[in-house]
Each structure stands twice: as C-alpha cells, then as structure tokens.
C-alpha cells in the first residue's frame, strides 16, 4: 500500500507537467506562419547572402515586390570573396571606394583586416613587410585600444614560430590558438564581419533574419535542455549549423 500511496502522490505533479506540455504543444500547433512571411524570410536571406540572381528569380516566382540593387550586391560579394581569398589590400581599397566611412567608423573591423593582412604576409614569407605593417599600423592601434593587444600578440607569435605559418599545421594543442589563424576559417570570420558592416551601411540588417531565428531557436533549445525539459531532437542546433555555416 505504501508503494501505491507514494505512486499516487507523484501523479498530480506528473499530470500537471504533462498537461502543461500538452498546452504548450497545442500553442505551437496553433502558431501558423503565413506563406507570405516565409517567402519574405527566404528573400531576405538571398539578398543578405548576396544571391542576387536567386533573389530576383524567387521574387518573380512568388510575386514579391522587389527593390534591390544587383550591382551593389555583386560588389559586396566580390569584396567578401577577396577577403576569403586572402586579397585583403584589394578588399580594403574597394570598401574605401564604396564608402570610406565603413572602415573609418569601425576601428575593430579595420584592426581585424590589418591583422589578416599581417597573417597573409607571414604566410607568403614576406617578413620585412609584415614587421613594417605591425610597427606602423597595428602597434599604434593596439596601444590605443588595449582590447586589441591579445589578438596582436597571438598573431605576432607566428613570426616566432614560422613553421606554424606553413600549410603543414602543427597538431600540438599548445599551438592551437596560433595555428587557427592560418586556417581558412579566420578569413571567413573577417569576411563575414566586413560583409555585415557593408550591409549595415546600405540600410540592411547585419545578418539575415533567418540566421537570427535559427540562432535563437538553437539557444532556446539549449536553455530547455539545461532546465531539464525534454526536447525530442536537436533540430535547432542542426538548422543553426546549416544556415550559419552557409552564411
């Protein structure tokens, strides 16, 4: 009987939890997202990520009223690609031709571009130019902005360990913070930062609405898991990985 009484005493809480979960699931089912909203979300993603031809074709097929500058999108994508290819000087020149205020009003972005330029010089074994860039451009900025110093010191360490700047990157975990700088992911990171700054200067959001939503979905999913609330799958994380890696 004791066991039965104990079991019964747990049922109200369990039933309450089940009822709350069912109520929540019902609310989710009732939350309808219109096709027009979904189309607008996808169109925004195409524009933000520079897929101008896809954006125009999608707008034509769905009847979305568009007002986009395809030439501006193409220019932005070429600048982004230049950074991803390691052509930092070209990217900086083209950004200044596009709008000088983008870099003039964003010291962290300009510093990161100079850092990437330093990395590319070290990669090409142009050490004298790398030292000159570090002395004339990076050191003064580091002195004025202490938050930049850690990144500068980490990058300068490549000069002390030149072998780490080669394609055969060291597998030693101790060198991981340094070798990460030589990977393509570093170029992509700076390219995304520059792309966001250009978007903002042109009146767009710094990232697509879809990216924001999947990031929020993944964050909420993790909060629920930490709170002990059952989540059937990690769809939020999966979608976030796909969308944010493509962005």
C-alpha positions in Angstrom: 0.0 0.0 0.0 2.9 2.3 0.8 4.2 2.0 -2.7 0.8 2.6 -4.1 0.3 5.7 -1.9 3.8 7.0 -3.0 2.9 6.4 -6.6 -0.4 8.2 -6.3 1.3 11.2 -4.5 3.5 11.7 -7.6 0.7 11.6 -10.1 -0.7 15.1 -9.7 2.7 16.7 -10.4 3.3 14.4 -13.3 -0.2 15.0 -14.6 0.4 18.8 -14.2 3.6 18.6 -16.1 2.0 16.6 -18.8 -0.9 19.0 -19.1 1.5 22.0 -19.3 3.5 20.2 -22.0 0.3 19.4 -24.0 -0.9 23.0 -23.6 2.5 24.2 -25.0 2.4 21.8 -27.9 -1.1 22.9 -28.7 0.0 26.5 -28.8 2.9 25.6 -31.1 0.5 23.8 -33.4 -1.8 26.8 -33.5 1.0 29.2 -34.3 0.7 29.4 -38.1 3.3 31.2 -40.2 1.9 32.5 -43.4 3.4 31.7 -46.8 4.0 35.3 -47.4 6.1 35.6 -44.3 8.1 32.6 -45.2 8.7 33.9 -48.7 9.9 37.3 -47.3 12.2 35.4 -44.9 13.8 33.5 -47.7 14.0 36.5 -50.0 15.8 38.4 -47.2 18.3 35.5 -46.8 19.1 35.5 -50.6 19.7 39.3 -50.6 21.8 39.3 -47.4 23.9 36.4 -48.5 24.5 38.0 -51.9 22.5 35.6 -54.0 21.1 38.3 -56.2 20.0 36.1 -59.2 18.3 33.7 -56.8 16.6 36.6 -55.1 15.2 38.1 -58.3 14.1 34.7 -59.6 12.5 33.8 -56.3 10.7 37.2 -56.2 9.4 36.7 -59.7 8.0 33.2 -58.9 6.4 34.3 -55.6 5.2 37.7 -56.6 7.3 39.6 -54.1 7.7 43.3 -54.8 11.4 43.8 -55.1 13.7 46.9 -55.0 17.3 45.6 -54.9 20.5 46.9 -56.4 22.0 43.9 -58.1 25.2 45.8 -58.8 25.6 46.7 -55.2 25.1 43.1 -54.1 27.7 41.9 -56.7 30.2 44.5 -55.4 29.6 43.4 -51.8 30.1 39.7 -52.7 33.3 40.4 -54.6 34.7 42.3 -51.7 33.7 39.4 -49.4 35.3 36.9 -51.7 38.5 38.9 -51.9 38.9 38.6 -48.1 38.1 34.9 -48.2 40.8 34.5 -50.9 43.4 36.5 -48.8 43.4 39.5 -51.0 43.0 41.9 -48.1 44.5 45.0 -49.7 42.1 44.8 -52.6 39.2 44.4 -50.3 40.2 47.4 -48.2 40.7 49.5 -51.4 37.3 48.5 -52.8 35.5 49.2 -49.5 37.0 52.7 -49.3 35.9 53.3 -52.9 32.4 52.1 -52.0 32.1 54.1 -48.7 35.1 55.3 -46.7 33.0 55.7 -43.6 32.6 51.9 -43.3 36.1 51.4 -42.1 36.6 54.9 -40.6 33.8 54.4 -38.2 34.6 50.8 -37.3 38.1 50.5 -35.6 37.7 46.9 -34.6 36.9 45.8 -38.2 39.8 47.8 -39.6 42.1 46.3 -37.0 40.9 42.8 -37.9 41.6 43.5 -41.6 45.1 44.7 -40.8 45.6 41.6 -38.7 44.5 39.4 -41.6 46.8 41.3 -43.9 49.7 40.6 -41.4 48.8 36.9 -41.4 48.8 36.7 -45.2 52.2 38.4 -45.4 53.6 35.9 -42.9 52.0 33.1 -44.9 53.8 34.4 -48.0 57.1 34.7 -46.1 57.2 38.4 -46.6 58.6 39.0 -43.1 60.0 42.5 -43.6 56.6 43.8 -44.9 54.9 42.0 -42.0 57.1 43.7 -39.5 56.6 47.1 -41.1 52.8 46.6 -41.1 52.9 45.6 -37.4 55.0 48.6 -36.5 53.2 51.3 -38.5 49.6 50.2 -38.3 48.9 47.5 -35.7 51.1 48.5 -32.8 49.7 52.1 -32.5 46.2 50.8 -32.7 47.0 48.2 -30.0 48.4 50.9 -27.8 45.2 53.0 -28.1 42.9 50.0 -27.7 44.2 47.5 -25.1 41.4 45.0 -26.1 43.3 44.6 -29.4 46.6 43.5 -27.8 45.8 39.9 -27.2 44.9 39.3 -30.9 48.0 41.2 -31.9 50.3 39.2 -29.7 48.8 35.9 -30.9 49.3 36.9 -34.5 52.9 38.1 -33.9 53.7 34.7 -32.4 53.6 33.4 -36.0 56.9 35.3 -36.5 58.4 33.4 -33.6 57.2 30.1 -34.9 57.5 30.4 -38.7 56.8 26.7 -39.3 53.3 27.2 -38.0 52.6 29.5 -40.8 53.1 26.7 -43.4 50.3 24.6 -44.7 51.5 21.6 -42.6 50.0 23.0 -39.4 51.2 21.6 -36.1 48.8 19.2 -34.3 50.2 20.2 -30.9 47.2 21.6 -28.9 49.5 24.1 -27.3 49.8 25.9 -30.6 46.1 25.7 -31.5 45.4 29.4 -30.8 48.1 30.3 -33.2 47.5 27.7 -35.9 43.8 28.7 -36.0 44.9 32.0 -37.5 46.3 30.2 -40.6 43.1 28.3 -41.4 40.5 29.5 -43.9 38.0 29.9 -41.1 40.0 33.0 -40.0 39.5 34.6 -43.4 35.8 33.6 -43.4 35.3 35.2 -40.0 36.7 38.5 -41.1 34.9 38.4 -44.4 31.6 37.9 -42.5 32.4 40.9 -40.2 33.1 43.1 -43.3 30.0 41.9 -45.1 27.9 42.8 -42.1 29.4 46.3 -41.9 28.7 46.9 -45.6 25.1 45.6 -45.2 24.6 48.0 -42.2 25.9 50.9 -44.2 23.4 50.1 -47.0 20.5 50.0 -44.6 20.1 46.3 -44.3 20.4 44.1 -41.2 23.9 42.9 -40.3 22.8 39.3 -40.9 19.7 37.6 -42.4 16.5 37.3 -40.4 16.7 33.6 -41.0 20.2 33.4 -39.3 18.8 35.3 -36.3 15.8 33.0 -36.0 17.8 29.7 -36.2 20.3 31.1 -33.7 17.5 32.0 -31.3 15.9 28.5 -31.9 19.2 26.8 -31.0 19.7 29.0 -27.9 16.2 28.3 -26.7 16.6 24.6 -27.3 19.8 24.5 -25.1 18.0 26.5 -22.4 15.2 23.9 -22.3 17.7 21.1 -22.1 19.6 22.7 -19.2 16.3 23.2 -17.4 15.5 19.5 -17.7 12.7 19.9 -20.2 12.6 17.1 -22.8 13.4 18.1 -26.3 12.6 15.4 -28.9 15.6 16.3 -31.2 18.3 19.0 -31.6 16.6 20.4 -34.7 17.5 24.0 -33.7 21.2 23.2 -33.5 21.1 21.3 -36.8 19.4 24.1 -38.6 21.7 26.6 -37.0 24.8 24.7 -38.2 23.5 24.5 -41.7 22.3 28.1 -42.0 25.1 29.8 -40.2 27.8 27.8 -41.9 26.4 28.7 -45.3 26.1 32.3 -44.3 
